[in-house]
Amino acid sequence: MRDRTLRIGCASGFWGDSSAAAPQLLREGVDYIVFDFLAEITMSILARARERSPQAGYAADFVEPIVTQMIAEVARRGTRLVSNAGGVNPLACADALRAAARKAGVEVKVAAVLGDDLLERRREFAECREMFTGERMPEGMASVNAYLGATPIAAALDAGAQIVVTGRCVDSALVLGPLMHEFGWRADELDLLAAGSLAGHLIECGPQATGGLFTDWQSVPGWEDMGYPIAECRADGSFTITKPAGTGGLVTPATVAEQLLYEIGDPGAYLLPDVTCDLREVSLDQAGPDRVRVAGVRGLPPSDSYKVCATYADGYRSTATLTLIGFDAAAKARRTAEALLARMRRLLAARGLPDFAETGIEVLGAEDSYGAQARHAGSREVVLKLAARHADREAMELFSREIAPAATSMAQGTTGFFAGRPGVSPVLRLFSFLAPKSAVAPSLSFGEARVPCVGAACGGFVARSAAPEPPRPAGAGDTVRVRLLDLAHGRSGDKGDTANIGVIARKPEYWPVLRDALSADFVAEQFSHFLKGPVERYELPGVRALNFLLHRSLGGGGVASLRIDPQGKAYAQMLLDAQVAVPKAFAARHRPAAIAAALNR
């Protein structure tokens, strides 16, 4: 087994990904297909579903239509499936998969990984503090789930499971587990575990590694038939990222580098249950058409804790959208929003209800997302997004009813009330904390049988604080301002209320200039209208990139945020459009077209 190449494809980067992905990878003949369904927002949705029905709480789409339509072929080929579709109810998910197999007349062994769900034990962790804010744990938890690692998945495969479903685990464990099983990697082979974890991280978001969301979107062919990523892995830890032949998309060092930086923190200490990864010297090399060879990751011991993601109820929210068309559209939209809120507050007071806990006004089309960096506010058609949050459902139902009167009592040109009266939904806010690994006991379920298994090892790693930013060079001489986009690619994402922005130099010779041009202070200035915490800056010299963490920049993040972009998906695009100063000598020497144009202004 140790001399073979194992091919693992990812058919789902989130709950709702394309139904074309799994059949594509099955036809390609990969050994494993993994499915990542869970995000922090998804856990909140599944927790609400389980409250309504004890048989719900998992990603039902995984069972029907995905596995149901392919189960006979999976059984025939011997392809193995690994997914975190179990959500907050992996037992129900596994039962549904067994029922689907029986209905198709095939026999497959299904295992469920248990032990991540700590909801019934939440009082044992009542003294734990929120890991980012230091706040005390609130009452009324809706879900409490530890991020398990790859070891239980490997154990399930060792026991002969053809389909493994988990609850909450780190996304990369879906790939590392099969590699540990197939190649016999031990818990102390840290460089190998780091390589397997990196392979998992690079393919866990589906086509984000094969040209999806790529900065240079114009260069990516075949959006209508995007190829889903495949990691071709070997026992020595080396691996290549590719995609099925003949599919759309693009696999280059740049597309893979963007995914490398997606939703990471300190690249020198990427914390996972099984290993701590040092990504700073990772290298990406084109090894053929749509093939990128990945090397250079180092493994360090893991920490002694699991990260735990909990959600709790925090009132109700509603979001209304309407369109305004005509002259002064943005000004009319803002006055409409202010008038609606004033009317609602007057009605709330008349009913003896307090003011809203939070409101949000965004005029889409007037560049409200850019704050002081906005350039174009004169659009003649805009969408007003008005959102609010309140502890009392009655208050939010009043909000919902009072949107429509704007159609006849406010600005001419008001139209497009999307989906009619807005709905009212509960807010489930995220609370993250650390739990000792000794307090979490993973196990496996094979139907009636329950088998304990070993969890992730302890290693004693303690995360360090960010290194000081290197001093900016003195006496740089004359400069010219150019768009950051001319120098770099970028990708952004979220972890709770923290956004990350990865910025990658387009060419090796741009790297020194990029390092000097982009400081944490510069990034903080661009996002000052959102930012409520510090900005941290990290370097990845191997791929010539910078990673910025913008703490408390997402309005609470996830379903707790009232913003149009609660996950910072657009932050990299916004930063790349900023003007940065580069030395004239550099511009004269390299003269890419856009920089040459700036020199001539």
N, C-alpha and C positions, 0 to 999 in steps of 0.2 A: 504493500500500500504506500510506503513512504517514497517510492520512486515514480509515482504517477502524478499527473496534473489533474487537480479537482476543479471542475467548472461549476461555479455557483452564480446563479442569476437572480436579480431582484425584480419582482413583478409588481411591487407596490411601495410607493414612497409615502403614502398617507391613505387614510380611509376615504375612498372616493376616486382612487386612481383608475386608469383605463382598464376596461375588461379585456382589451386586446393583448395585454402584456403577458399574462400567464400562458395562453396558447402559443404566443410567439416564442417564448423560452422553452416550452415543452417541445415544439417542433425543432428547435435548435439542438435538443438532446443534452441539455445540461444535466449534471448529476443531482443538484439541489436547486430548488426554487424557494426563495425566502420572500416573505411578505411583511412589510412594516406598516402597521395600521395606526399606531398609537402616537399621539402628541399630548402635550399637557392640556390643550383644549379638548382633545378627544376623550381623555379620562373624565373630564367634567361632564361631557355629554353622556357617556356610558354610565356614570354614577347616577345621573337623573333617570336613565332608562331602567336601571335595576331597582330604583325606588318604586317605579310603576309596576314592574313585573319581576318576580324572582328568577324567571327563566331568561330574562334579557340581561344586557350589560356586556355583550361581546359584539364584535364586528360581524353582523349577520351576513354581510355581502361576501365574506370569505367562504361561508358554507354554500350559499345560494346567491348568485349563480356560479361563483368561481370554481370551487372544488367540485360541486355537483356535476358541472359540465365536463370536467376533465378527469374524474376519479377513475374511470375505467382505463383510460390511457396511462394514468399515473401508475396504476397497479400493474399494467402490462409491462411498462418500461422499467419499473423499479425506481422511478424518480422519487426523491424524498422531499417533503415539504416542511418548512419551519416558519412559524408565524407567531407574532404577539397578538393575534386577533382575539385571544381570550379576554382581553380587556380586564374588567373587574369580575368576570365570571367564566374562567377558563373551563370549568367542569361542564357547564351547559354547552359551551362551544364544542368540546370534545364529544359530548353525547350527540349533538346535532351532526357532527362529521361521521360518527359511526352509523347513524341512521341513514345518512346519504349513501354510505358505502353499501349498506344492506339493500337499500332500494335499487342500487345499480347492480347488485348481484356480485359484488367483489368483496374480497377480504383484505383489509389493511389494518395494521396495528397503530392505534392512535394513543398518544401519551399527552397528558396535561401536566405542565409544570405549575406547582402550587407553592405557597409560602410567602408571596409578595404582599398579599392582602393582610394588612394589619389593623383594619377598621375595628374589629371586635377587641383588639388589644390596645386601642388608642390611649387609654388612661395610663398605661405603662410608660408612655412617652410624653406625659403631660408637662414635664419639666423641660423638655427640649425647646430650644429657641429657634425661630426662623433663621435660616443660615445666611440670609442676605441682610435682613433688617434688625435681627435680634429681638423681635417681638415675641410675646408669649403665645402659646398655642390657644386659639379660640375654642369655644364650645361648638357643638353641632357639626362635627366633621361628616362630610358626605362620602369621602373615600380617603383611604390612607394606604399607599402602595409603595413598597421598596423597589428600587431599581436593581433587580437581580442580574447576575452575570451569565456567562456561557457554560459554566460547569454543569448545572442541571440539564441543559439542553444536550450536552455531550453524553451525560449519563442516560438520558432517555433514548438517544440513538444507539448507545452501547447495548441497551436492553432490547433492541430490535424494532423500535418505533419507526414507522414509515412517515407518519405525520406527527409533528410536535407542535402543540399550541401552548403559549405561555400567557401569563398576565403581564404585569409591568416588568420589563427588563430593559437594559440599555440596548439601543437599536443595533449596535455593532455585534452584540452577542449572537444574533441570529446567524451570522456568518462564522464567528469564532467557534461556536459550539460544534458545527459540522467539521471544522478543521481539527479541533482537538480530538474528536472521535475518529476521523479518518487517518490522521497522522500520528496519533498517540502523544500529542504534545502534553507535557506535564505542567503543573501549576508553577514550577520554579523556572521554566524556560521562558524568561520574560521577553527576550527579543522576539521569539516566535509568537508569543501571545500578542505583543504589540503589533507585529506585522499582520496577524489575522484580524485584529481589531481595526487596524487602518483599512484593510480590504473591506471590512464591514461598513465602516464609516463612509467610504467612497461610493459604495453602491446602495446604501440604505435609503436614499431619497430618489430611487429610480432614475429617470432620465436627466436629473440634474447633473449627473456626471457624464452624460453622453450628448451634451449640447443644449439641454433644457435650461432655460433662464440664463443662457450665456450672454455676457455683455455685448459681444459682437453678433447679435442675433441674425444679422443679414447673411452671415457666412454659414449658417446651419441649414442644411437641406432637409426636406422631408418631414416637416412638423406633423403632417397628417398620418405618418407611420413611424413615429419615433422608436428607435431601437432602445431596448431596456438593457441596463448594464450587466456585464458578466465579469466576474473576477476569476481569472485562471491562476490557481494557487498551487504552490509546490511545498513539499515537506520542509525545505530549508528556509521557508518564510518569504521567498521571492514570489512576486505575483505581477500579473498584467491585467489592466482594465481594457475591456473591449465591448463589443455589442454584436448581435446577430448580423451576418452578412446580408446585404441587400435592403437593410432597413434605413430609415432616416436617422438624422442626428450626426454628431461629430465627436470623435474622441481624440483630443489633443492634450498636450501638457497644460494648456490654458484652461480647457473645460474641466479637466480633472483638478487643477489647482483651485478653481473657484469652489468646487465641492469640498476640497480638503479644508478650506477655511470656514466652511459653512457651520455656524452654530458651535464654534469652539471657544474656549476661554484662553487661558495661558497655554500656548503651544508647547512649552517646555514641560508642562504638567497637565496633560489631558487625562483627567481622572476617570477611570472605569473600575468596575468591581474587581476584575481579574488582574489588571495591570495598569500602571500609569505610563502613558505614552509620551515620549519626547519627539515632537514632530518638527523640530526646528531645522534639522538637516535632511529632511526628506527630499529626494530628487525624483523628477518626472522626466522621462525620456521617450521620444517617439520611437516605437519599435516596429513600425509598419503602418499601413493605412488603418486608421481607427484602432490603434493599439498603443497603449502607454505603459511602459515598464516603471514600476514604483519600487524605490529602495530607500534605505537610510533611516528608517524609524528605529528608535531605541526603546527598550522596555525597562521600566523602573518598578520597584515593588508597589503593590497597591496600598491603599490606606486601610485602616481597620474599621471603616464605617461604610454603610450603604447610604446613598442619598434616598430620601423618602419624599414622595410627592403626595401631598394631601390637599383636598379641596373642602371648602366650607361655604355655607350659604351666607350671602351678604346682601340681602334685599333683592330688588327687582330692577329691571332695565327695559327700555324700549327705544327703538331707533326709527325715525321717520325720514323719508326722502321725498323731495318734490323738485320739480324742474322750473326754472324761470328763464324765459326767452325774451330778448329785446334789449334796447339800450339801457345802460345802468344796471345790468342784470345782477352783478355781484352786490352792489349797494342795496338793491331791493331785497335780495336774499337775506342779507344781514339784518335789515330792518324787520323783515318777516319773522326771522328767528327770535329776535329780541322782543317783538310784540307778542309772539306766541308764548314765550316764557313768562312775560309780565302778566298776560291774561291767566295763565295756568297758576302762577303764584297767588294771584288775587283769589282764584277759585279754591285753591288749597287752604288759604287762610280762612275763607268763609266756612270751610268744612272742619276747621280746627286741626288741620294737618300741618306739619312742619314743612319747611322748604325742601327742595331737592337736595340730596347729598352731593350730587355732582351733575353738571350739564356739559354738553359739548356741542359747539357750533363749528361746522366746517363747510366752506363754500368750495365745492369741487369744480375746477375750471378757473378759479381765481388764485390758484397756487397757495392756498392756506397752509398746505403741508410744509411749505418752504419757509414760513415765518418771514424774518427780515431779509432772507435771500430771494424772496419772490421777485420775478421780473415782469410777469404778464398778468395784470389784473383787469384788463379791459374786455374780457370775453363777453359776447352777446348771448351766450347760453351757458348756464351753470346749473349744477345740482346742489341744492341745499340739503345737508345732512344734519339733522337735529337729534341729539340723543340725551337721555337723562337717566338718573338712577335714584331710587328712593327706597327706604326701608319698608314702606307700606305698599302693598299691591294696589290698593284703591287709588293711591296717588298716581301710579303709572297707568292705570286704566283711564283716569281722567286725562292724562297726557295723550293717550292714544286717541281719545274721542275729540280732543280739541285741535288736532292738526288740520282736519278737512275744512273747517271754516275759513282758513286762509284763501281758499279757492274763490270766495266771493267778497271777502272783506278787506283784502290787503292789496298786493301788487298785481297790476295787469301783466299778463304774460305768464301767470302761474299755471302750471300744468304738470302732467306726468307724476301723479301720486302713485309711486311704484307699489304694486300689490295691495292697494287700498289702505284700510286702516292698519297701522302698525300693531304687531303683536306685543305682548308683555311676557317676558321670560325671567326666570330667577337668575341671579348672579352667583356663580360659584367661583370663589377666589382661591388662588393658589397659596399654599403654605408649604415650604420646603424645609426639611431639617435632616440631620444626620442621626442614624441609629447604629449602635454597635453591631457588627456582623454576628457576634455571639448571640444577639437577641432575635435573629431571623433564621428560621429553620426551613429551607426549601424541601419539597418532597415531590414525588411523581405519582400520578394517577393513571392506571391502565384499565379504567372502568371501575370495577369493584375493588381492585387491589390498590393499596396505597404503599408506596415505598419511600422511605427517607433517603435523602441524597446529600452529598457534601456541597456546601455553598462555596462562595468565593473565598480564597485564602486571605489571611491578614498579612500585612507586610510592613505596617508602621510608617508609611509615607505621610508626610505632613506638607501640605501645599504651602508654598512660599508666597510672599507678597510680590507685586510687580517690581521689576528692576527699574532703577531710575532711567529716565529717557536720556539718551546720549546728548551731549551738548551740541548745539547747532554751530556750524562753522562760522568763524568770524571773517569779516572782510571778503564776502563772497563776490563783490563787484556788482556790475550792472546786471539787472535781471529783466526778464520779459515774462508776462503773465499768459499762461495757456490753460486750457481745460485739463483737469486731471485725467479725463477720459483719453487724452492723447498719449498719456504716459502709462496707463494702467487699466487692468480689468478689476472688477469688484463683485462681491456677493455679500449679502447681509441676511441675518436671521435673528432668532430670539431664544432666550432662556428666561422664562418668567417675565420680569419687568426690566430685564437687561437686554439690550440689542448688541449684536456684534457686527462689525463691518470689516471684511477682509479686502485688502487692496494688493494687487499683484502686478509687478512691473512687466510691461509688455516685452521688453528686451533686457538682456543682462546689463547693457550699458546704461539703461535707465535707472537701475537699482540705486546707485549712490545718490542720484538726484531726488528720487522718490523718498529715500530715507530722510534727506535734509528738508524736503518741502513739506512733509506731512508730520505735524506734531499733534500731541493730544490736545493742546490748546486750540489749534486750528480746527480740529474736528468738533471740539466743544462749541466753538463759535458758530459753526454751521448749523448746529442743532440746539442752540441755546433756548429756543422757544419750546422745546420738548424736554430738555435735560434737567433733571432734579438731583443728579448724583455726579460723581467724578467720571472722567474718561481715563481708561488705562490703555497703554500702547505696548504691543509686543512685536518682536521681529522673528521672521522665519527666513533666515538667509538661504536655506536650501532651495526654496522656490522663489526667493527674492520677493518677499511679501511682508506686509504689516497687518496686524490684527488689532482692532480697537474694540474695547468694551465700553458701552455707554450705559452706565448704571442708572436705574430709575428713569428710563427714557420712553416708556411705552404706555404710560397712563395706567399702570397696573398690569398690563399684558393680558393676552388671551381674552377670555370672555369677560374679564373684569374691566377691560378697557372700552371706552366709548369712542375710540378713534376709528377712522376708516382703515388705518394700517396698524392694527394692534400687535403685529409681530415683526415690525421693522423690515418687511420684505422690500420696501422701496428705498431704504436708507442708503444702500450702496449706489443706486442710480442717482440719488440726489447729491451725494458727495462727489461722484465722478463728474458732475456737471459744474463743480466749483472751479474757480480760477486759482491756480497756484503759481508761485514765482519760481522760475528756473533761471540759471545763469545764462546770459547771452552767449557766452563762449560755448556752452553745451548746445544751445539751439543752433548756433552757427556750424558746429561740428556735425551734428546728427541730422538736423533739418528734416524731420518728418513734415509732411505737407501742412498740417495744421499749425505746427510751430513755426514753420517758414512764413506762413501767412501772418502770424503774430509779429514776427520780426519786421515785416514790411509795413506795419500799421504806424 
